[in-house]
Amino acid sequence: MTFPRKPAAARVFSSGNRVSTPVHASAATASLSAAALAEASAREQAEIAHGLKRQDPELLDRLIDTYQHRLMRYLSFLTGRRELAEDLFQETWIRVLLRGAQFNGKARFDTWLFTIARNLVIDQSRKRSMASLDEMQDPEADERPFEVATDAPSPFDQFCTRENAAEVSAVLLSLQPAYREVLILRFHEDLPLEEIASVTRAPLSTVKSRLYRGLAALKPELERLRTQPIAAPPAAGGHC
């Protein structure tokens, strides 16, 4: 079994009474589809749990192939240091292999995976005196929490293009760690707020507050990136 050292770029996802009949049929179809998806997801998580208990190397290889880009991105944003993120990336998968029996399949595997990775970052922060994730408390925790719509369009969908992805990443790294982590888990990793609360071990109201405040801090910088002129490419024979 081989652990990838440097994952590649993140992957990229009639009339009258007759009117009511197709509406009800459509709703019923949607309900059945949602139920089928939930059943398939539950079955998948159970299969992963069973395979991890057996320490199935082929399963682990498949999991690494599926989640390596997301995990590396999460660790890179959490630590702000590529080299450290790579070390923790390796250690996370070792923990998955050694502690696979602890995964019972009741939660999504990616939620469990990010929780392991986050705990490793916290352990490293204690050893290396970097900004501790233990201090990732909401600076305005005493204020009334904000209610954030979970289906709001992602700001990353509007601003994260190939041209400004590096700039957006730099802006994210400038945010307070508590806000940065929630933004990454919500918009990059597409985790529901309830699962983000599980990963961060924070109340749901705190997660919502961090998400709102993170977006508020991010918006002016992203607006600046959207409106700033695009630099012209250097002329032939010129200097960069």
Backbone as a ProteinNet text record, in pm:
[ID]
protein_1_A
[PRIMARY]
MTFPRKPAAARVFSSGNRVSTPVHASAATASLSAAALAEASAREQAEIAHGLKRQDPELLDRLIDTYQHRLMRYLSFLTGRRELAEDLFQETWIRVLLRGAQFNGKARFDTWLFTIARNLVIDQSRKRSMASLDEMQDPEADERPFEVATDAPSPFDQFCTRENAAEVSAVLLSLQPAYREVLILRFHEDLPLEEIASVTRAPLSTVKSRLYRGLAALKPELERLRTQPIAAPPAAGGHC
[TERTIARY]
84.1	0	87.4	55.5	138.3	56.7	112.8	46.9	96.9	7	53	116.7	230.7	301.7	244.3	224.7	172.1	53.8	-68.1	-186	-193.5	-257	-273	-376	-403.4	-497.9	-634.3	-703.6	-832.7	-926.9	-990.8	-1082.3	-1198.3	-1217.7	-1333.7	-1468.5	-1677	-1842.6	-1922.7	-5063.1	-5205.5	-5297.8	-5392.6	-5483.7	-5576.1	-5648	-5747.5	-5686.8	-5764.1	-5721.7	-5603.8	-5578.2	-5467.7	-5332	-5327.9	-5201.2	-5146.5	-5233.1	-5187.9	-5129	-5167.9	-5118.9	-4968.9	-4912.3	-4766.6	-4692.3	-4752.6	-4686.5	-4669.3	-4777.4	-4769.3	-4675.5	-4681.4	-4593.5	-4448.1	-4420.7	-4284.2	-4236.7	-4322.6	-4286.5	-4260.2	-4344.5	-4326.2	-4196.6	-4166.9	-4041.6	-3921	-3928.9	-3819.2	-3801.7	-3914.6	-3908.1	-3844.7	-3885.7	-3827.7	-3680.1	-3643.4	-3503.8	-3420	-3470.2	-3397.5	-3382.2	-3489.1	-3483	-3382.8	-3380.6	-3286.8	-3142.8	-3120.1	-2985.5	-2942.6	-3034.9	-3003.1	-2971.4	-3048.3	-3024.2	-2889.9	-2859	-2731.1	-2614.7	-2630.2	-2524.9	-2504.1	-2614.3	-2603.4	-2535.5	-2568.6	-2507.1	-2357.9	-2321.9	-2181.1	-2102	-2158	-2088.2	-2070.8	-2174.1	-2164.8	-2056.1	-2044.9	-1941.3	-1802	-1787.9	-1659.2	-1623.2	-1721.3	-1696.4	-1653.2	-1719.9	-1685.3	-1544.9	-1512.2	-1379.8	-1268.7	-1291.5	-1189.6	-1166.4	-1270.8	-1254.5	-1166.6	-1175.9	-1093.1	-956.6	-934.3	-811	-784.4	-887.2	-880.8	-790.7	-674.1	-582.7	-640.2	-718.5	-777.9	-878.6	-955	-1049.9	-975.9	-867.8	-792.5	-735.9	-687.6	-636.8	-747.2	-868.4	-980.4	-1019.2	-1016.4	-1050.3	-948.2	-820.7	-716.5	-736.6	-765.5	-785.8	-905.2	-1009.5	-1131.6	-1116.3	-1048.5	-1049.3	-915.9	-812.7	-680.3	-677.4	-743.1	-738.1	-811.3	-926.6	-1003.9	-929.3	-870.5	-798.3	-676.8	-602.4	-483.1	-519.8	-626.7	-671.7	-712.7	-785.9	-829.6	-710.1	-613.2	-494.9	-410.3	-401.6	-322.5	-381.3	-512.6	-575.5	-571.3	-579.9	-578.2	-441.6	-336.8	-202	-134.9	-169.7	-103.3	38.1	75	211.5	205.5	250.7	239.1	314.2	437.1	517.7	452.8	403.6	338.2	209.9	136.3	12.7	41.2	150.2	185.9	218.2	290.7	322.2	194.2	104.3	-20.3	-112.2	-100.7	-176	-139.5	-9.1	37.2	-11.2	3.5	-32.2	-182.1	-261.3	-406.7	-444	-385	-420.2	-367	-254.2	-205.3	-304.5	-357.8	-458.9	-585.1	-623.8	-741.2	-719.5	-600.1	-569.2	-568.4	-504.2	-489	-617.5	-700.7	-820.5	-949.1	-938.2	-1055.3	-1170.9	-1141	-1247.5	-1337.2	-1289	-1369.1	-1476.8	-1464.2	-1565.2	-1681.5	-1799.4	-1915	-2010.8	-1982.8	-2066.9	-2191.8	-2214.5	-2334.6	-2319.7	-2196.7	-2168.4	-2101.2	-2090.4	-2020	-1871.6	-1806.4	-1663.9	-1583.8	-1621.6	-1542.4	-1549	-1662.3	-1671.4	-1573.5	-1567.9	-1475.2	-1330.4	-1303.5	-1168.6	-1121.1	-1205.1	-1166.9	-1149.4	-1226.1	-1210.5	-1073.3	-1030.1	-897.1	-790.3	-803	-704.7	-700.1	-812.9	-818.2	-750.6	-774.8	-711.7	-559.6	-511.4	-367.2	-309.2	-384	-338.7	-329.7	-428.9	-427.1	-307.3	-279.8	-163	-34.9	-23	97.2	109.7	-2.1	2	56.6	30.4	81.5	232.1	279.9	422	506.5	453.2	533.4	503.5	418.4	386.7	333.7	263.4	198.3	62	-10.8	-141.1	-229.6	-268	-337.1	-482.6	-525.1	-665.5	-750.4	-685.8	-762.5	-818.7	-758.4	-803.9	-907.2	-952.6	-1049.2	-1188.2	-1203.1	-1332	-1385.7	-1515.4	-1576.6	-1547.9	-1475.6	-1442.8	-1565.7	-1679.4	-1802.1	-1901.4	-1851.8	-1938.6	-2048.9	-2024.9	-2124.8	-2238	-2216.3	-2321.3	-2424.6	-2537.4	-2645.4	-2602.2	-2614.8	-2571.1	-2658.2	-2597.9	-2668.3	-2723.9	-2839	-2896.3	-2856.5	-2790.5	-2740.5	-2812.6	-2861.3	-2927.2	-2825.2	-2855.4	-2758	-2756	-2858.4	-2862.4	-2821.5	-2757.5	-2712.2	-2600.9	-2592.7	-2485.7	-2349.2	-2256.1	-2121.2	-2049	-1982.1	-1904.2	-1788.8	-1742.9	-1634.2	-1679.7	-1808.7	-1859.9	-1853.6	-1861.8	-1862.4	-1722.6	-1629.4	-1500.1	-1381	-1393.8	-1278.1	-1265.7	-1195.7	-1166.2	-1019.1	-980.1	-839.6	-749.1	-802.1	-719.8	-691.9	-789.2	-769.3	-769.6	-758.9	-763.5	-654.4	-534.8	-424.6	-453.4	-511.4	-543	-650.8	-752.9	-859.7	-804	-714	-651.6	-575.9	-506.9	-433.3	-528.6	-642.8	-741.7	-794.7	-822.4	-871.1	-770.3	-643.7	-541.1	-524.5	-573	-562.5	-675.1	-779.2	-890.9	-853.9	-930.9	-911	-935.2	-854.6	-866.3	-1007.7	-1080.9	-1216.3	-1306.6	-1295.2	-1377.4	-1329.8	-1198.3	-1140	-1180.8	-1174.6	-1206	-1350.5	-1443.2	-1584	-1613.1	-1551.5	-1571	-1520.5	-1405.2	-1349.1	-1438.8	-1482.1	-1565.5	-1700.8	-1753.7	-1887.3	-1882.5	-1792.6	-1797.8	-1701.4	-1587.3	-1495.3	-1534.5	-1561.9	-1589.6	-1738.1	-1823.3	-1967.2	-2028	-1975.4	-2032.8	-2153.2	-2258.5	-2370.7	-2324.6	-2398.2	-2358.5	-2354.7	-2447	-2448.1	-2319.7	-2267.7	-2145.3	-2023	-2027.9	-1920.1	-1915	-2030.9	-2036.1	-1973.1	-1994.3	-1934.9	-1783.1	-1733.2	-1588.7	-1520.9	-1579.9	-1517.4	-1553.9	-1647	-1692.7	-1745.7	-1820.6	-1879	-2030.4	-2104.7	-2250.4	-2288.6	-2403.5	-2449.2	-2463.2	-2510.6	-2525.7	-2390.9	-2285.3	-2151.6	-2100.6	-2126.9	-2086.7	-2155.1	-2283.5	-2356.9	-2298.6	-2266.9	-2211.1	-2075.2	-1989.7	-1858.5	-1871.4	-1966.2	-1986.7	-2029.1	-2123.6	-2170.4	-2057	-1984.9	-1879.1	-1762.8	-1735.5	-1631.1	-1667.3	-1792.7	-1837.7	-1833.4	-1871.4	-1868.9	-1726.4	-1630.2	-1490	-1434.1	-1484.2	-1433.1	-1487.9	-1611.9	-1680	-1606.1	-1556.9	-1489.1	-1366.3	-1290.6	-1170.8	-1206.3	-1310.2	-1351.2	-1407.8	-1479.4	-1528.9	-1412.1	-1308.4	-1189.8	-1126.3	-1117.5	-1058.7	-1143.1	-1274.6	-1363.5	-1353.4	-1328.1	-1327.8	-1189.3	-1084.1	-951.4	-918.2	-847.4	-814.4	-720.7	-738.4	-651.4	-520.8	-410.5	-280.9	-254.2	-200.3	-168	-45.7	-40.4	76.9	200.1	317.7	440.3	468.1	522.3	556.8	670.5	676.7	782.4	919.1	1005.3	1137.8	1144.6	1027	1027.5	1062.5	1063.4	1095.6	968.3	958.7	841.5	845.7
-119.7	0	124.5	220.9	341.3	463.5	549	674	782	847.4	954.1	1065.5	1115.6	1220.3	1357.8	1385.7	1516.8	1497.8	1503.2	1481.8	1584.1	1543.7	1634.4	1740.2	1825	1933.1	1877.6	1957.4	1911	1884	1788.4	1752.4	1853.6	1844.8	1932.2	1867.6	1895.8	1798.7	1855.4	2118	2113.5	2191	2176.9	2269.5	2196.4	2272.9	2216.5	2127.7	2026.8	1935.3	1850.1	1845	1760.9	1814.2	1940.4	2000.6	1936.4	1903.7	1851	1712.4	1637.4	1500	1492.6	1563.1	1556.8	1619	1720.4	1781.3	1679	1607.3	1504.8	1392.4	1358.1	1251.7	1293.5	1422.3	1471.5	1471.1	1512	1513.7	1372.6	1280.9	1142.3	1085.4	1119	1072	1127.6	1257.1	1319.8	1255	1223.6	1159.5	1022.2	947.1	814.6	824.3	924	942.1	975.3	1064.4	1100.1	979.6	900	781	680.4	667.7	574.1	619.8	750.7	803.6	782.6	805.4	785.3	639	551	407.8	366.2	419	386.2	439.3	560.7	617.4	535.2	494.4	413.1	280.1	222.5	96.1	114.2	226.2	253.8	270.5	345.2	366.7	234.7	149.5	18.7	-67.1	-61.5	-138.6	-87.2	45	101.9	57.4	62.7	21.5	-124.9	-208.7	-350.8	-372.1	-301.6	-316.5	-266.4	-155.1	-101.5	-194.3	-258.2	-353.7	-470.9	-506.9	-616.6	-566.9	-433.6	-371.9	-412	-399.5	-434.5	-333.7	-374.7	-279.6	-221.7	-300.1	-248	-138.6	-156.8	-52.3	75.1	62.1	180.3	253.5	179.6	242.1	319.5	261.9	330.7	456.6	448.3	565.2	676.9	640.8	740.6	806.6	726.2	779.7	875.7	843.5	924.7	1053.8	1045.9	1158.1	1231.6	1189.3	1248.6	1398.6	1441.8	1583.4	1669	1623.4	1697.9	1704.9	1593.5	1590.7	1682.2	1677.9	1761.1	1909.1	1943.9	2082.5	2129.5	2045.6	2080.1	2102.1	2012.2	2023.9	2145.3	2173.5	2288.8	2418.8	2431.2	2552.4	2560.3	2445.7	2447.4	2486.3	2435.5	2459.5	2580.8	2611.4	2719.1	2684.3	2556.7	2514	2383.7	2390.6	2275.5	2153.6	2175.1	2062	1991.8	2071.1	2012.7	1941.9	2001.9	1938.9	1803.1	1791.5	1663.8	1558.6	1599.2	1504.8	1457.4	1549.9	1515.4	1434.5	1458.2	1378.5	1230.6	1204.3	1065.9	1006.8	1085.5	1036.5	1010	1091	1070.8	934.4	897.2	768.3	651.5	673.4	568.8	547.9	658.3	648.3	578.3	608.4	542.3	391.6	350.2	207.9	143.7	211.6	153.1	157.6	259.6	278.9	258.6	188.8	168.4	100.8	17.9	-51.9	44.5	167.1	265.3	328.9	315.2	372.1	274.9	320.3	229.8	248.5	343.4	361.5	443.7	490.2	569.2	713	761.7	893.8	875.4	981.8	974.3	957.7	883	858.8	987.6	1081.2	1203.6	1285.8	1280.7	1350.1	1290	1158.3	1088.9	1118.3	1120	1145.1	1285.1	1384.9	1521.6	1539.1	1464.3	1471.4	1419.3	1308.8	1254.8	1356.7	1413.5	1511.2	1632.3	1680.3	1798.5	1769.6	1653	1617	1611.5	1565.1	1562.8	1703.8	1794.5	1933.6	1993	1964.3	2014.8	1958.8	1829.4	1769	1838.1	1864.8	1930.6	2073.3	2140.6	2278.6	2286.7	2185.1	2182.1	2156.4	2081.3	2046.6	2157.1	2225.8	2319.1	2465.3	2490.9	2628.6	2713.1	2649.9	2728.2	2771.1	2853.3	2901.1	2782.1	2768.6	2649.9	2648.2	2533.9	2519.4	2505.7	2482.5	2482.5	2621	2723.2	2860.3	2901.3	2803.7	2835.2	2849.4	2942.6	2974.6	3097.3	3104.4	3217.9	3345.4	3442.2	3565.4	3640	3622.5	3689.4	3588.4	3488.9	3380.4	3429.1	3540.6	3590.5	3663.3	3697.5	3766.5	3667.7	3721.9	3637.8	3568.6	3435.7	3366.5	3403.1	3397.6	3429.3	3301.6	3313	3201.6	3217.8	3117.9	3126.2	3024.1	3066.1	2972.9	2875.5	2745.8	2645	2627	2677.8	2659.2	2784.7	2877.6	2999.7	2965.7	3037.9	3009.5	3034.5	2947.7	2959	3079.6	3158.9	3270.8	3221.1	3099	3043.4	3018	2986.4	2966	3094.5	3208.6	3336.7	3389.7	3361.7	3429	3336.6	3209.3	3119.7	3072.3	3145.8	3105.4	3068.4	3016.2	2979.3	3100.7	3218.6	3338.9	3389.6	3371.9	3431.4	3330.6	3201.2	3098.9	3119.6	3156.1	3177.1	3294.4	3401.8	3518.5	3486.9	3409.6	3372	3285.4	3195.2	3111.8	3197.6	3298.2	3387.9	3463	3505.4	3574.4	3480.6	3357.2	3260.1	3239.8	3230.6	3208.4	3328.3	3445.2	3563	3570.6	3487.5	3489.3	3419.2	3446.1	3374.6	3225.6	3139.5	2995	2939.9	2989.4	2939.4	2963.4	3081.3	3114	3038.2	3034	2969.2	2822.6	2754.1	2610.9	2585.6	2662	2641.1	2671.1	2775.7	2808.6	2696.6	2642.2	2533.4	2410	2373	2253.2	2271.5	2393.6	2415.1	2427	2509.9	2542.7	2461.7	2425.1	2339.9	2193.3	2150.1	2008.4	1975.2	2077.3	2058.5	1976.7	1995.1	1925.1	2002	1931.9	1998.9	2061	2160.9	2229.8	2134.8	2038.4	1943.9	1861.4	1825	1746.1	1832.5	1960.2	2051.2	2064.9	2070.6	2076.2	1951.7	1837.2	1713.2	1714.7	1761.3	1766.5	1861.3	1979.8	2083.5	2073	1983.8	1966.9	2097.7	2168	2295.1	2286.5	2361	2363.9	2414.3	2369.9	2410.5	2561.7	2625.3	2771.3	2839.9	2783.5	2840.7	2825.1	2708.6	2686.3	2787.6	2810	2907.4	3047.6	3082.1	3214.4	3231.2	3127.7	3134.7	3145.1	3073	3077.4	3217.7	3275.4	3410	3511	3507.5	3605.9	3585.4	3458.8	3432.1	3486.8	3466.9	3521.3	3673.9	3732.5	3878.5	3931.8	3859.9	3902.6	3877.7	3775	3736.3	3824.5	3869.4	3937.5	4059.7	4153.2	4271	4235.3	4135.8	4096.5	4030	3947.7	3882.6	3983.6	4083.9	4190.5	4265	4286.8	4355.6	4273.4	4141.4	4056.1	4057.2	4064	4059.7	4186.1	4298.8	4426.9	4473	4410.1	4457.6	4419.9	4505.9	4474.5	4355.4	4278.6	4162.8	4210.6	4171.7	4216.1	4160.6	4244.8	4201.4	4111.3	4012.1	3923.7	4000.7	3961.3	4033.9	4025.1	4133.7	4135.9	4039.8	3997.8	3905.3	3967.7	3892	3940.4	4025.2	4052	4133.5	4051.7	4119.1	4053	4035.7	3924.8	3899.3	3987.6
0	0	0	-86.5	-99.1	-64.6	23.5	56.5	-38.6	-113.5	-203.7	-124.5	-172.4	-99.7	-129.4	-256.7	-291.6	-384.8	-329	-412.4	-524.2	-629.8	-742.9	-709.1	-806.2	-782.2	-745.9	-668.3	-622.9	-741.7	-719.9	-826.5	-839.7	-944.4	-974.8	-1002.1	-900.4	-899.6	-983.4	-1851.8	-1902	-1811.7	-1800.5	-1732.8	-1637.8	-1558.4	-1468.2	-1363.3	-1324.8	-1219.5	-1260.6	-1389.1	-1435.1	-1389.6	-1355.3	-1316.4	-1190.6	-1097.3	-968.5	-979.5	-1079.8	-1091.4	-1114	-1213.6	-1230.8	-1114.8	-1048.5	-932.9	-822.9	-791.3	-687.7	-729.9	-858.1	-906.1	-894.4	-928	-917.6	-773.2	-681.4	-539.5	-489.1	-532.5	-489.9	-544.4	-670.4	-730.5	-656.6	-621.6	-547.8	-412.3	-346.7	-215	-223.9	-326.7	-345.7	-378.6	-459.5	-496.3	-373.6	-287.6	-165.9	-74.6	-64.4	19.9	-35.7	-169	-231.5	-209.5	-220.3	-196.8	-52.9	40.9	182.3	210.7	149.5	168.5	109.9	-8.7	-71.3	11.5	67.3	150.7	276.7	339.9	460.8	431.2	316.9	277.5	252.3	189.5	161.9	291.6	387	514	589.6	583.5	649.8	586.3	453.1	383.8	419.5	430.8	470.4	611.4	702.2	840.7	846.9	770.1	768.6	714	606.3	545.8	637.1	706.9	797.6	915.6	963.3	1073.4	1031	902.2	850.2	803.6	812.1	763	618.5	537.7	396.3	323.7	273.6	208.6	80.2	5.9	-117.2	-86.5	21.5	61	98.1	174	215.3	94.2	-2.9	-125.3	-196.2	-199.8	-263.5	-186.7	-55.2	26	6.5	1.2	-21.7	-157.8	-258.3	-392.3	-395.5	-319.6	-319.4	-239.7	-124.5	-30.6	-18.6	-89.3	-68.2	-97	-203.1	-239.5	-136.6	-93.3	6.3	138.5	179.5	306.8	302.3	192.9	182.9	182.2	114.9	110.8	250.7	321.4	456.8	548.5	544.4	629.5	591	462.6	418	470.1	464.8	514	666.5	732.3	878	932.4	870.9	922.8	859.4	733.8	662.8	621.6	633.1	601.3	521.7	397.4	308	361.8	408.3	453.6	573.4	667.1	784	742.9	649.4	601.9	539.5	465.9	404	510.1	614.9	722.6	791.9	818.3	885.9	794.8	665.3	568	581.2	585.3	600.7	733.3	840	973.4	984.1	917.8	922.5	866.1	753.6	694	776.4	843.9	934.6	1048.6	1101.1	1207.3	1157	1034.3	976.5	972.9	933	925.8	1064.3	1160.1	1293.3	1375	1351.9	1433.2	1354.3	1243.5	1158.9	1229.4	1328.6	1400.3	1476.4	1499.5	1572.6	1485.1	1354.6	1264.4	1254.5	1299.9	1303.6	1187.1	1099.5	982.2	1005.9	1128.4	1156.7	1107.6	1101.2	1045.5	910.4	834	706.4	730.3	640.5	656.3	651.1	561.8	552.2	680.7	751.7	880.2	980.3	984.5	1074.9	1035.2	905.7	855.2	894.2	873.8	908.1	1058.6	1136.8	1282.2	1324.3	1265.5	1294.4	1256.4	1136.4	1088.9	1181	1222.6	1310.1	1444	1499.3	1627	1613.7	1498.9	1476.3	1467.4	1404.1	1396.9	1537.4	1620.1	1757.4	1833.1	1815.2	1881.4	1836.9	1707	1656.6	1707.9	1721.3	1768.2	1910.2	1989.8	2126.8	2127.6	2030.2	2026.7	1965	1864.4	1786	1815.7	1910	1950.9	1836	1741.2	1638.1	1689.7	1613	1658.3	1690.1	1813.8	1859.8	1817.1	1765.8	1732.3	1857.5	1972.1	2096.5	2124	2062.5	2083	1978.9	1900.4	1797	1856.9	1946.2	2002.6	1930.6	1922.4	1855.6	1933	1873.7	1945.9	1995.2	1927	1968.7	2023	2097.5	2143.2	2234.6	2302.7	2395.2	2324.5	2197.9	2125.9	2075.2	2036.8	1987.3	1858.6	1849.8	1728	1608.5	1492.5	1369.5	1309.1	1246.7	1173.4	1027	973.1	836.2	750	636.4	545	490.2	501.1	459.1	308.4	238.5	93.9	18	86.3	20.4	-78.2	-190.9	-288	-227.7	-260.6	-206.4	-264.4	-181.4	-235.8	-321.4	-295.3	-374.4	-518.1	-536.5	-671	-752.3	-682.6	-751.4	-778.7	-688.5	-694.7	-721.5	-691.7	-705	-849.4	-928.6	-1064.6	-1072.5	-1183.7	-1200.4	-1187	-1225.8	-1224.5	-1083.2	-990.8	-858.2	-745.3	-777.2	-672.9	-568.4	-611.7	-517.4	-425.3	-482.9	-401.4	-298.5	-340.2	-247.9	-135.3	-169.3	-66	34.5	-15.1	74.5	166.6	113.1	195.6	303.6	266.7	364.2	476.6	441.3	542.2	634.2	592	677.3	779.6	761.9	855.7	985.8	1089.9	1215.2	1190.7	1253.5	1227.6	1245.8	1345	1369.5	1249.6	1188.9	1073.2	950.2	932.7	814.7	807.7	919.7	919.2	879.4	934.9	904.3	757.7	703.2	562	471.6	505.8	424.4	429.1	548.5	562.1	493.8	498.9	441.6	289.7	238.3	97.1	11.4	65.1	-10.6	3.4	125.3	149.6	148.1	143.6	128.5	243.2	363.9	479.3	531.9	572.2	638.1	769.5	816.4	939.1	1058.4	1060.8	1172.5	1177	1060.5	1057.7	1088.7	1049.9	1087.5	1238.8	1301.5	1448.1	1508.7	1444.1	1493.3	1479.9	1365.5	1341.4	1439.4	1457.5	1539.2	1686.9	1718.2	1856.2	1914.1	1831.7	1872.1	1858.1	1938.9	1923.1	1785	1737.4	1604.7	1596.2	1701	1699.4	1683	1742.2	1728.2	1586	1525.8	1387.1	1295.5	1316.1	1233.7	1251.8	1374.7	1401.2	1333.9	1343.5	1280	1127.8	1072.5	928.6	885.6	955.8	921.8	932.7	1042.5	1065.3	968	935	836.5	700.4	659.1	531.1	532.2	646.2	656.4	643	702	692.4	552.8	487.2	355.5	243.7	258.6	148.7	95	179.3	123.1	40.3	86.4	12.5	-120.1	-118.3	-242.4	-341	-289.8	-377.5	-440.7	-361.9	-415.1	-526.4	-507.4	-610.7	-737.2	-718.8	-835.8	-918.9	-854.8	-925.4	-969.1	-914.9	-951.3	-1095	-1167.6	-1307.3	-1316.2	-1421.5	-1444.5	-1506.9	-1447	-1496.3	-1635.2	-1722	-1857.5	-1855.5	-1942.1	-1946.1	-1988	-1939.9	-1975.9	-2125.1	-2178.2	-2320.4	-2349	-2472.7	-2512.3	-2484.6	-2418.3	-2389.2	-2265.5	-2200.6	-2080.4	-1959.6	-1843.7	-1718.5	-1636.3	-1561.8	-1478.5	-1355.5
[MASK]
++++++++++++++++++++++++++++++++++++++++++++++++++++++++++++++++++++++++++++++++++++++++++++++++++++++++++++++++++++++++++++++++++++++++++++++++++++++++++++++++++++++++++++++++++++++++++++++++++++++++++++++++++++++++++++++++++++++++++++++++

